[in-house]
Amino acid sequence: MTNHDMSNFSMLDLFRMEVEAQAIILNDNLLALEGNPNVSTELESLMRASHSIKGAARTVQLDAVVKIAHVMEDCFVAAQQGAIAIDSADQVDVLLQGVDMIERLSQLNESEVSNWIATNEGEIESLITALCAILTPNQETQEDGNEEGLTSSSLEPASTIPSPNSKPIIEDTQNIENDSVIKDTSLIFASQSTQVSSSTESAVEIQNLKLPDDENFSMLDLFRQEVIGQSAILKESLLERKNNPEVGYTKAQLEPLIKAAHTLSGASRIVQINAAFRVSHAIEHCFIAAKEGKSLVGSHIDNCLQGINVLLRIAQVPETDIENWSVQHQVEIETLVAAISTIPTQKTEDKETRGQENSKSQSVASRSREAKPWREATQSQNSKLEVSSSSSPASPTPPAPSSAITSSPKTPAATTTSTSTKDIAEIQKAKSADRVVRVSADNLNRIMGLAGESLVEANWLQPFASSLLRLKKTQIELSNLLEKLQESLVGENLNERAANSLSTSKAKANECRQILSDRLNELELFARRSGNLSDRLYREVIASNMRPFADGAQGFPRMMRDLARRLGKQVKFEIIGKSTPVDRDILEKLEAPLTHILRNSIDHGLESPEERQAVGKPPEGTVRLEVAHRAGMLSITVSDDGRGIDLERLRQKIISKGMVSADMAEQLTEPELMEFLFLPGFSTAQAVTEVSGRGVGLDVVQSMVQEVRGIVRAISQFGKGMSFHLQLPLTLSVIRTLLVEISGEPYAFPLTRIDRIVMIHPASISVVENRQYFVLDEQNIGLVAAHEVLELPNSDVHSEELPCIIISDRLSRYALVVDKFLGERDLVVKPLVPSLGKVPDISAVALMDDGSPVLIVDVEDLLRSIDKLLSVGLISKINKMTGSGVTKPRKRILVVDDSITVREMERQLLENNGYEVEVTVDGMDGWNAVRTNSYDLVLSDIDMPRMNGLELTSRIKNHPNLKSVPVIIVSYKDRPEDRIRGLEVGANYYLTKSSFQDNSLINAVIDLIGESL
């Protein structure tokens, strides 16, 4: 992230970003705390989040946010120390109201802040008073009757509560080294700002908290003050320990040192002095290592003291010279950082611990990368932060600047220097791993399109290689003809010139054959490498457009908790599959429909605690949101264990609304009844409330799912619960499709819109009211020819059975007859040219592997077209005699392999492509079979008992009646000499068994004997 990229953000923008991230942490941990009040990890996270908001609010001079965040922080610190217990829902409600107020204040425009705060001052003061009341659990409060139940009286906290600042703010610096820079800002100036240092202060003092006014200080001035103050703390402690080496550090003594070093590293980030950041960061890790039990000996302390001296030297460098100074002293800084970094590795027995630490830091880094991209982005905008602060009165007297300037670090030992190279590389690697680049959605879409085109172009190489194989086959035939010509002329009296010409021609033909074979092998190798590289590139680009589902579900737990309390119900909400990657565009569209479904699950689905207990259920209901990838699709399920849907009551509701007649309603199946829930304006609620009853919730769900070419189904068990199943494409840029052939042209149907694919016999077709149908699973399915709907010419394809695609919407279900199935394919979606407008029945276009275009069918539009054509009688009947003609026999292939796994794989692959296949277990059985039966092709392994594949091929090619039967050798061996041996004995193709994973085997079969029919 460059400074130029960050220049578009104002200080208020950065503050909003920080509040957005920290509010998520506060909401999540408050909900977790409500379920288990004694969990210290949640309290630690809550304290840090509120502390970060407080510091960020100071940077933008938002006093109201500072006050609210400060009291919340005091509450969490007091709870950490056991002085109070946040164990009631009412307390959590007040704290959540504090989070909401902070979010509301952060979203105000800069020009609106003052007026808004003045208008809502009473609400803010009441909230702060209610927050202060949490610190005084023994003090009775009076409700003023407002809807939040907040009190406006000033309450004085109990004096028994210890000071929040008596416990260090940073409890575990390993978990915050990847925090945002604004968070570091709050730590930097926490020691310099006026704070409510004890929870025994009155609420009035908290409410009257004012910010210091140091507008005359620049950021670099504040940094210099911070370095002088914090360096004094570090230096005093290190010198004392150096003079008394027999006395070790305790954990309590190390806490302020870790905090001071962390503060310096954060300050260095803000002013963008990388040298200072690296030194202070290394010192911080030394103290962390000491806290974990590693000893700081004299040389370690000396290295840390040298690092502090360097920090003091940096602080005195003029702003205009800092960059040049850093370049000139880069080697010195790197050496010093490497020397300091060797401290955690001094003990050989700690190697395993260090590995665990590295693993932990990587875990922290990955969690940091999952956060919003702007959190890393703020690390490049630190120079724009304007933070008001004052010098900390608690800081010791700073040392004289001259002593800091004249000090210089000593050169470490040679062994230290040798270790430093590895440490430097690790640091650089860690830094590069955390880098984030802002890319616009349009740029990413263009990159995705180019990656798809690259994949298509790479796939074009394989057909080209196949064409060269045909050339090679012709070359072999030419060589054979020359050889036969030479044999036929034996005994003839040829002059010397003719004999030489014939010999030369034969030699040239063999030479061309060898050159072609070599170049073909090279081309095949390049095609595989190119295809693999293009595929990897394509997958990486697709992955870059994904986000974990948790990013879009952050507000659901809070919404469920608040709604359950409002309705007086007890709910256990579970999210399964938070890390499931979801396309960014789909994730943005999911929030509204999932919100409607989840709200309905509480309002309509779950019973009250009394009702649940009356029917033998636990008083607490469960709502589960499950996300997973299944069968190449994104599957989302929302389920509850509530009352479910009473189908008879639903049936009567449908009749009362006049949607269908009573007779028709009685014939509706359960899935058909459930489809009515998704109609606009339809609701099962008894009355219209703020939560439900307007009939718009599930309609929104259906509209969104159709927009992204997905499907949604509702399943209910009366008295046991209900579930909604959403099946969506993994990405909008790439869809999984079924390719079919219609009138000789390929068309793609999105798999999410296909109910089933079937093969039906013409004899099973019936006619009612001049419309054709067939029965499937006791349901009548209308039958329509695809070429008629798409206005294409009739094809002359004749087969025993009709390939059909069953598609449906809420009202109709049809079987679409196509010429044949071509298989499943992932296609990169390319929108149609806008100037064409809406093309009937077509949604988009894509490119096939060979670069030819294929149209993607708009199933929703296609169903409307079918209804329209049927209503006016423009659909012709399908000829029942389609399959009554003479059936052309399928081509037969013999598979010879001693491995049952390989035999079955080859058999299934060939049968799926329409060939008739027989198998034998070794070369001898294959030789007996090929002599007694007629086959169009033989597919053989090499290494087999009794007779190997090379001998089998040789016998076939030397047999006068079998030598015309093509042979393909498929083997694990891929050495050039093995390939040459196979071709020399007469094999037409030599393939490796990796060809099962692509179309190489099928392409070779088609090249030799054509397609199955």
C-alpha positions, 0 to 999 in steps of 0.5 A: 500500500503506497502513501498515494493510495492512502491519501484519499483517506481523511483522519475521520475515515481512518477513525470510522474504519477503526471503530468498524473493526473494533465494534465487531470485536466488542459485539462478538466478545460481549455476546460470548461474555454473556454466555460465560462471564468468567472467560478472561480472554473475552475480557482481554479482547474487550478491554483492548478494543475499547482502549483502541477506540478511545485512543483513535477518538482522541486523534479526531477530538471526539470527546463523547466517544472518548468518554464512552469508550473510557468507561467501557474500558474501566468496566472490562478492566474491573471485571478482569480484576474480579472487582465486578462481574458482567454476568447479567443480560441487562449489563450486556445490553448497556454495553452493547448500547455503548457500542451502538452509540460509538458506531453512530457517532463515528458515522457522522459527517465532520460538519454534523458532529457538534450539532448532533452531540448537542442535540443528543447530549442527554442520551449520551450522558444517560448512557455514560451514567448507566455504564458507570453504574456497572462499575457500582453494582451495589449502588441502586439506580432509578429508571427514568422511564425511557425505552433503554431504561437508562438513569441520568443521575450521577453515581459514584463508583464504589471505592472497593474497585481497584484502579483499572490502571493498576493492571498493565494495559497490554497483557499479551503483546504477542497477540497485538503486534499485528494490530492496526496503527490507530490501535498503536496510536491509542497506546502511544498517547495513553500515557500522555493523555488525561485519563480516569485512572481509577474506577473510584472517580465519580461519574461527574468526573468522567463526564467532564473529561477534556482532551489536551490541546497540543496542536502546536506539536508536530507528529515528529515532535510527539515521537521524540517526546515518546522516545525520550520518555519510554527510553528512560524507562527501558534504560533505567531498568536495563542498567539496574539489571546489568549492575545486579546480574544475579537478580532476574526479571519477574513477569510483573517487572517485564510488563512495563518494559514490554509496554514501553517497547511496544509503544515505541514500535507503534510510534515509529510506525506512525511517523514511518521511521522503519529503522526505529520500528525494527529496533524497538520491535526487536527489543519488545520481542526480547522482553517477551522471550524473557517473560516466557522464561528465557534468561537475559544475560549481560550481552543481551542487555548490552544489545538492548541498551545499544538499541535504545541509544540508536532510538535516541539518535534517530529521535534527534535526526532532523525530519529532512535528513531521516531518510538519508540517515536510515540509508547510511546506517542501514548495515548498522541497523540490520546488524544490531537488529540481528544481534538483538533477535538472537536472544530467543534462540540462545537456549537449544532446548527452546527450539521447539518453543520457538517453533510454536511461537512462529506457528502462533505468530503465523496464526496471528498474521493470518487472523490479521489478514482476514480482517478488512484490508484497510487495517493493513492500509492504515500502516502506510498513512501514519504520517497523516495522523494528527494526535493531540497529547501531552508529556506523561507526568509518570515518565522519568527524567529524559537523558541528555540528548548529547549522550544519546547522540554520541553513543554508538552500538558495538559490533557484535561477534562474528557468530552473531553476524552469521545468524543475523542473515537468517533472521533478517531474511525471516523478518523480511519474509514476514513483512512481505507476507503482510503486504496488502495492495488495493485493487479495484473490482473492475481491475480484478474482473479484467484480470480474471477475464485475462486468466480465463483467456489464458486458460483457453489459449493453453488448452488450444495447444492440445488439439494442435498436438493432436493434429500433429499426431495425425500428421505423424500417422500419415508419415508412418503410412508414407514410410510403410508405403516406401518400404513396400515399394522397396520390397516389391522391387526386389529382384527387379533390374533397377539402375543405380540412380533409381535404387539410390533415390529409393533408399534416400527417400526411405531414409528421409522418410524415417528421418522426418518421422523421428524429427516429428516424433521428437518435436511432438513429444516436446510440444506435448510436454510444453502443452502440459506445462502451459495448461498447468500454469494457466490453470494455477493462475486461473485458480489463484485469481478466482481465490483472490476474489473470495472472502471467508463467510464470516466477513458477511455474517458478523452482525448476525449474532448480535441481531439474533440476540437482540431480537430474541430478547425483544420477543422474550425467547431463548435462542442458541445461535450457531454458525458452522463454516465461518471460514468457507470462502465465498465470492465477494459479490455473492457475499454482499448479496447474501446479507439481506436474504439471510437476515430475513430467514434468520428473523423469521426463524425466531419470530415464526419458527421458535416457540416461547420457552413456556410452549417449548417446555409444554411439548417436551423441548428445552426452553432454549431453541437452536438456530443453525446457519451452516455454510459449506462447499458441496459438489462444486456449489455453495450450500447454505442451510438455515435450520431451527428446532421450532414448530415448523409449518402446519401444511394444512394451515398453509393450504387453507391460507393459500385458499383464503387468499384465492391463489388456487381453488380448494380442489387444486389445493388438496392435490398440491404436494408438500414441495409445491405448498412450500413454494407459496412461501416465496411469493410476494405478499404471502405471509403466515403471520397472524398480524403485521408487526415490525418484525414480520407479517408484510410478506416481503422476507422470503420474496427477497430471498427468492429474488436474490437467489434467482439473480445469482442463478441459484435455487432455494428450497424450504423443508418443514417437519411440523413440530420439529423445525424447519430448514431453508436450503440455498444452493448457489454458484461458488462464484459469479465469474465462473459457473459449473454447467452441463454442456449439451448439443442442440441442432449441432451447436453446444449450449450450456445450462447452469447446474444450479438450475437443473433438477435432473437429467434423464434418458427416456424411451419414446414409448413412455411418452403420453399425450393429454390435450395435445401436450406430450408428457412422461411420468417420473417419480409419479409426477407428470413432466411436460416434454418439449424439444429444445430446438423449437424453443430456441428457434433452431432447425430440427436435427437428424439425430436418431437414438433409442432414447431421448436425452432430457434436461428437467428444469423448473420454477415455482409454477412449472416443470418441463423436460427439455429434449436435446440431441446429446449430453456433452459433459460438465464444464466450468465456464468463465462468464462473459456478459453479452454486448450491451448493444444487443439488449436482452437476448431471449433465453440467453444470459451470457456467453463463454469460451470453450477449451478450443476457443469456440463460443458457447451460449449460456441459457437463461433458464428462467427466461426459457421457462417463460418462453415454453409457457408462452409457446404452449399457451398458443399451441406453437410447440410441435410434438416429438416424433415417437418413432425417433428410436424405431429405426435401425440402430447403428451398432456401437463401436467395441473396444477391448481393454487389457490390464491386470489392475482392476482399478485401471480396468474399471476406470478405463471402462467407465470412461469409455462407456460414458462416451458411448463405446461398448467395452469388454475387459480382460485381465492380462495379455494372454486373455487379451490375445485370445479375446481379440482372435475370437471377437471383433473389436474396433480398438484395443487398449493395453497396459505394458506390464502384465503376467503371462504376456506383456502389452508389447508382445500383445501389440506385436502379435496383433500387428503381425497377424494378417487379419488383425493388423488393421486393428488400432492399438493404444498402449497406456502405461505408467512408464513415461521414459522416451525409450519406453515410448519408442519401444511401444511405437516400434512394435506397432502401437498407434498411440503411447499414452501415460495413465495421467491421460485419464485426468484430461481428454487425451485418451478420448481424443486418441480413441476418436482420432483412431476410430471416430466417435461412438456411433 
